[in-house]
């Protein structure tokens, strides 16, 4: 796995914010609240966090599916335009792979039609049958013609996910954004799909942003990992650095529940705060086990009252007053 940050970012976000209007006069929900993030050419980046942390909203805003409240998104060095024509062109180069293949596939469409749909939307002028067969083969469904006339209910869960991936590959994109791509699959199939994504990266030079709540998945597939909490990235860096030597208390808590961690799980108190009422100071301080144990007493006032800057998405970084203070000791 690569440990160095690629020299050329393929996808970049700077100062990205996404807020949704509050209900009945409530403050806006700040789903993404200031994010800088880069995905390099040929890189697999994992975006990790609890449910509700904003990672899916961030991923969709990077694809132009959700309009940011502020901030910029660039692809291949060019700002992402928001016109319908520009977004259509962009989505040929950057494809979304959803969590639930059953929900992604129309039960009335054959495998052939499901994979060919993108070609038809983009008015592909080449040999459609050859393109569909090639995409199915690259996704591991061989011989491809055997699957053309089958329907989703005739396939296994792993085969359905491969069809969804083939539907993304048929347009020959440069970037896949995969939202929990193996969460609905049996453990025996998960490894096969992860190996497929790695093979596609190696053979096709594909970049990928993999959205997941599973740090174990990130360890198996990613070059770099960004850990997200309550709308903001709190730790980022090469996967070996972040997962072997985690610094943020939130990252440590997430890792502690993995079976291979070998220690006692860290149980975080309460639920993440409402994104329409983000706490002052460090947004994690109300659940931080270090602060609760008195371990951060020297910086406790800063934890509760002083906000942290948006992390630079290009290098190893941590957003934590306690980590900053102890690093300087």
C-alpha positions as CSV (number, residue, x, y, z in Angstrom):
1,X,0.0,0.0,0.0
2,X,1.1,3.5,-0.7
3,X,2.1,5.5,2.3
4,X,3.1,8.7,0.6
5,X,0.4,11.2,-0.5
6,X,0.1,11.2,-4.3
7,X,1.6,14.2,-5.9
8,X,-1.5,14.9,-8.0
9,X,-4.9,15.0,-6.3
10,X,-7.6,13.8,-8.6
11,X,-10.5,15.0,-6.3
12,X,-10.1,17.9,-3.9
13,X,-12.4,19.6,-1.4
14,X,-11.6,22.9,0.3
15,X,-13.6,24.4,3.2
16,X,-16.6,22.3,2.3
17,X,-19.8,23.0,4.3
18,X,-23.2,21.3,3.8
19,X,-26.1,22.6,6.0
20,X,-29.7,21.5,5.9
21,X,-32.5,23.8,7.0
22,X,-33.8,23.1,10.5
23,X,-37.4,22.1,11.1
24,X,-39.9,24.5,12.7
25,X,-37.4,27.3,13.2
26,X,-34.6,25.1,14.5
27,X,-31.0,26.0,13.6
28,X,-29.6,24.5,10.4
29,X,-28.1,21.0,10.7
30,X,-24.4,21.3,9.8
31,X,-23.9,17.9,8.3
32,X,-20.5,18.8,6.8
33,X,-18.9,21.6,8.8
34,X,-15.6,22.5,7.2
35,X,-13.7,19.7,5.4
36,X,-10.5,19.7,3.4
37,X,-9.9,16.4,1.6
38,X,-7.8,15.1,-1.3
39,X,-8.1,11.8,-3.1
40,X,-5.0,11.2,-5.2
41,X,-4.8,9.5,-8.7
42,X,-4.6,5.8,-8.1
43,X,-5.3,6.1,-4.4
44,X,-7.9,4.4,-2.2
45,X,-9.0,6.8,0.6
46,X,-11.2,5.4,3.3
47,X,-13.7,7.8,5.0
48,X,-14.6,6.4,8.4
49,X,-17.0,7.3,11.2
50,X,-20.2,6.4,13.1
51,X,-23.6,6.6,11.5
52,X,-24.7,10.2,11.3
53,X,-21.3,11.7,11.3
54,X,-21.7,13.3,7.8
55,X,-19.6,11.0,5.8
56,X,-22.3,10.0,3.2
57,X,-23.3,13.7,2.8
58,X,-19.7,14.6,2.3
59,X,-19.3,11.8,-0.4
60,X,-22.4,12.9,-2.2
61,X,-21.4,16.5,-2.2
62,X,-18.0,15.5,-3.7
63,X,-20.0,13.9,-6.5
64,X,-22.2,16.9,-7.1
65,X,-25.3,15.0,-5.8
66,X,-25.6,17.4,-2.8
67,X,-24.9,21.1,-3.3
68,X,-22.5,22.5,-0.7
69,X,-23.5,25.5,1.3
70,X,-20.0,26.8,0.8
71,X,-16.5,25.7,-0.1
72,X,-15.2,24.2,-3.4
73,X,-14.8,20.8,-5.0
74,X,-12.3,20.3,-7.8
75,X,-11.7,17.3,-10.1
76,X,-8.5,16.8,-12.0
77,X,-7.5,20.4,-11.2
78,X,-10.7,22.0,-12.4
79,X,-13.5,23.4,-10.2
80,X,-16.6,21.2,-10.3
81,X,-19.2,23.1,-12.4
82,X,-22.9,22.8,-11.3
83,X,-24.7,23.0,-14.6
84,X,-26.6,19.9,-15.5
85,X,-24.5,19.3,-18.6
86,X,-21.2,19.7,-16.7
87,X,-22.4,17.4,-13.9
88,X,-23.4,14.8,-16.4
89,X,-20.0,14.8,-18.0
90,X,-18.3,14.7,-14.5
91,X,-20.4,11.7,-13.4
92,X,-19.1,9.7,-16.4
93,X,-15.6,10.2,-14.8
94,X,-16.7,9.7,-11.2
95,X,-19.2,6.9,-10.4
96,X,-21.1,6.1,-7.2
97,X,-21.4,2.5,-5.9
98,X,-24.2,2.1,-3.3
99,X,-24.4,-0.1,-0.2
100,X,-27.4,-2.2,-1.1
101,X,-27.2,-3.9,-4.5
102,X,-30.8,-5.0,-4.3
103,X,-32.0,-1.4,-4.0
104,X,-29.6,-0.3,-6.7
105,X,-30.9,-2.7,-9.3
106,X,-34.3,-2.6,-11.0
107,X,-35.8,-6.0,-10.4
108,X,-37.5,-5.8,-13.9
109,X,-34.2,-5.2,-15.7
110,X,-31.8,-7.9,-16.8
111,X,-28.2,-7.7,-15.9
112,X,-27.4,-6.6,-19.5
113,X,-29.9,-3.7,-19.2
114,X,-28.7,-2.7,-15.8
115,X,-25.1,-2.4,-16.9
116,X,-26.0,-0.8,-20.3
117,X,-28.1,1.9,-18.6
118,X,-25.2,4.3,-18.2
119,X,-24.1,3.9,-21.8
120,X,-27.5,4.8,-23.0
121,X,-27.8,7.8,-20.7
122,X,-24.5,9.1,-22.1
123,X,-25.4,8.1,-25.7
124,X,-22.5,5.7,-26.1
125,X,-21.6,5.3,-29.8
126,X,-19.5,2.2,-29.6
127,X,-20.3,-1.5,-29.4
128,X,-22.7,-1.6,-26.5
129,X,-22.6,-5.4,-26.2
130,X,-18.8,-5.5,-26.1
131,X,-18.7,-2.7,-23.5
132,X,-21.2,-4.5,-21.3
133,X,-19.4,-7.8,-21.6
134,X,-16.1,-6.1,-20.8
135,X,-17.4,-4.4,-17.7
136,X,-19.0,-7.6,-16.4
137,X,-15.7,-9.5,-16.9
138,X,-13.7,-6.8,-15.1
139,X,-16.2,-7.1,-12.2
140,X,-15.5,-10.8,-12.0
141,X,-18.6,-12.2,-13.7
142,X,-17.3,-14.6,-16.3
143,X,-18.3,-15.6,-18.9
144,X,-20.1,-12.3,-19.1
145,X,-22.7,-13.5,-21.7
146,X,-23.9,-16.1,-19.2
147,X,-25.3,-13.3,-17.0
148,X,-26.8,-11.0,-19.7
149,X,-30.4,-12.3,-19.4
150,X,-30.5,-13.0,-15.7
151,X,-32.5,-10.9,-13.3
152,X,-31.3,-9.6,-9.9
153,X,-33.4,-12.2,-7.9
154,X,-31.5,-14.9,-9.7
155,X,-28.1,-13.8,-8.4
156,X,-26.3,-14.1,-5.1
157,X,-25.6,-10.9,-3.0
158,X,-22.0,-10.9,-4.1
159,X,-23.0,-11.3,-7.8
160,X,-25.5,-8.4,-7.5
161,X,-22.8,-6.1,-6.0
162,X,-20.5,-7.1,-8.9
163,X,-23.3,-6.1,-11.4
164,X,-23.5,-2.7,-9.6
165,X,-19.7,-2.3,-9.9
166,X,-19.9,-3.3,-13.6
167,X,-22.5,-0.7,-14.1
168,X,-20.0,1.9,-12.8
169,X,-17.0,0.5,-14.7
170,X,-18.8,0.4,-18.1
171,X,-18.3,4.2,-18.4
172,X,-14.6,3.8,-17.7
173,X,-14.5,6.2,-14.8
174,X,-11.4,7.5,-13.1
175,X,-12.9,7.6,-9.6
176,X,-15.3,5.3,-7.7
177,X,-17.1,6.5,-4.6
178,X,-18.2,3.4,-2.8
179,X,-20.7,4.0,0.1
180,X,-20.5,1.0,2.5
181,X,-19.8,-1.3,-0.5
182,X,-19.7,-4.6,1.5
183,X,-21.9,-3.8,4.5
184,X,-24.9,-5.9,3.2
185,X,-22.7,-8.9,2.2
186,X,-21.8,-12.1,4.0
187,X,-18.4,-12.2,5.6
188,X,-17.3,-14.9,3.0
189,X,-18.1,-12.5,0.1
190,X,-16.8,-9.3,1.6
191,X,-13.1,-10.2,1.1
192,X,-13.8,-11.0,-2.6
193,X,-15.4,-7.6,-3.3
194,X,-12.5,-5.8,-1.4
195,X,-10.0,-7.8,-3.5
196,X,-11.9,-6.8,-6.6
197,X,-11.6,-3.1,-5.7
198,X,-7.9,-3.5,-5.1
199,X,-7.4,-5.3,-8.4
200,X,-9.3,-2.6,-10.3
201,X,-7.1,0.0,-8.7
202,X,-4.0,-1.9,-9.7
203,X,-5.1,-2.8,-13.2
204,X,-7.1,0.2,-14.3
205,X,-5.4,3.0,-12.2
206,X,-8.8,3.7,-10.5
207,X,-9.0,6.0,-7.6
208,X,-11.6,5.3,-4.9
209,X,-13.2,7.0,-1.9
210,X,-14.6,4.2,0.3
211,X,-17.2,5.3,2.9
212,X,-17.4,3.0,5.8
213,X,-18.0,2.7,9.5
214,X,-15.6,-0.3,9.6
215,X,-12.0,0.5,10.4
216,X,-11.1,-3.1,9.7
217,X,-12.2,-2.6,6.1
218,X,-10.1,0.5,5.9
219,X,-7.1,-1.4,7.1
220,X,-7.6,-4.1,4.4
221,X,-8.1,-1.8,1.4
222,X,-7.1,1.9,2.0
223,X,-3.9,3.8,1.3
224,X,-5.0,6.6,3.5
225,X,-7.8,7.1,6.0
226,X,-9.8,10.1,7.2
227,X,-11.8,9.7,10.4
228,X,-14.9,11.9,10.6
229,X,-16.9,13.0,13.6
230,X,-19.9,15.4,13.7
231,X,-19.3,16.9,10.3
232,X,-15.5,17.3,10.4
233,X,-12.4,15.2,9.8
234,X,-10.6,14.7,13.2
235,X,-7.7,12.5,12.1
236,X,-6.2,11.8,8.7
237,X,-3.1,10.2,7.3
238,X,-1.6,7.0,5.9
239,X,-3.6,4.0,7.0
240,X,-0.7,2.3,8.8
241,X,0.0,5.5,10.8
242,X,-3.6,6.2,11.7
243,X,-4.6,2.7,12.6
244,X,-1.4,1.4,14.2
245,X,-0.7,4.6,16.0
246,X,-4.0,6.4,16.5
247,X,-3.8,9.7,18.3
248,X,-7.4,11.2,18.5
249,X,-9.4,9.7,21.4
250,X,-12.3,9.1,18.9
251,X,-10.1,7.0,16.6
252,X,-8.8,5.1,19.5
253,X,-12.3,4.3,20.7
254,X,-13.4,3.1,17.2
255,X,-10.3,0.8,17.0
256,X,-10.8,-0.6,20.5
257,X,-14.0,-2.5,19.4
258,X,-12.2,-4.5,16.7
259,X,-11.5,-8.1,17.8
260,X,-7.9,-7.8,16.9
261,X,-7.3,-4.8,19.1
262,X,-6.6,-7.1,22.1
263,X,-7.7,-4.5,24.7
264,X,-10.9,-3.6,26.4
265,X,-13.4,-1.7,24.2
266,X,-13.7,2.0,25.0
267,X,-17.4,2.7,25.4
268,X,-18.3,6.3,24.5
269,X,-20.9,7.9,26.7
270,X,-24.1,9.1,25.0
271,X,-24.9,9.7,21.3
272,X,-23.2,12.2,19.0
273,X,-24.7,15.6,19.5
274,X,-27.3,17.0,17.2
275,X,-25.6,18.5,14.1
276,X,-27.9,21.6,14.5
277,X,-26.4,22.1,18.0
278,X,-22.7,21.4,17.7
279,X,-21.0,22.0,21.1
280,X,-18.5,24.9,21.5
281,X,-14.9,24.0,21.6
282,X,-13.8,20.5,20.5
283,X,-17.0,18.9,19.2
284,X,-16.0,15.6,20.7
285,X,-15.4,16.9,24.2
286,X,-18.8,15.9,25.6
287,X,-18.0,12.2,24.9
288,X,-14.2,12.3,25.2
289,X,-13.0,9.5,27.5
290,X,-9.6,11.2,28.1
291,X,-11.4,14.4,29.3
292,X,-13.8,12.4,31.4
293,X,-11.0,10.6,33.1
294,X,-9.2,13.8,34.0
295,X,-6.3,13.0,31.6
296,X,-6.8,16.2,29.7
297,X,-7.1,18.5,32.8
298,X,-4.3,20.8,31.6
299,X,-6.3,21.7,28.5
300,X,-9.8,21.0,29.6
301,X,-10.8,24.7,29.2
302,X,-9.6,24.7,25.7
303,X,-11.4,21.4,25.0
304,X,-14.7,22.9,26.1
305,X,-14.3,26.4,24.7
306,X,-11.8,26.6,21.8
307,X,-12.6,25.4,18.4
308,X,-10.1,23.4,16.3
309,X,-9.0,24.4,12.8
310,X,-10.0,22.4,9.7
311,X,-7.4,19.8,9.1
312,X,-5.2,19.9,6.1
313,X,-6.4,17.0,3.9
314,X,-3.0,16.4,2.4
315,X,-0.9,15.2,5.3
316,X,-0.9,13.4,8.7
317,X,-2.9,15.6,11.0
318,X,-5.1,15.4,14.2
319,X,-7.6,17.8,15.6
320,X,-7.3,17.5,19.3
321,X,-6.2,19.9,22.0
322,X,-4.9,17.1,24.2
323,X,-2.8,15.5,21.5
324,X,-1.3,18.9,20.6
325,X,-0.5,19.6,24.2
326,X,1.1,16.2,24.9
327,X,3.1,16.4,21.6
328,X,4.7,19.5,22.8
329,X,5.8,18.1,26.2
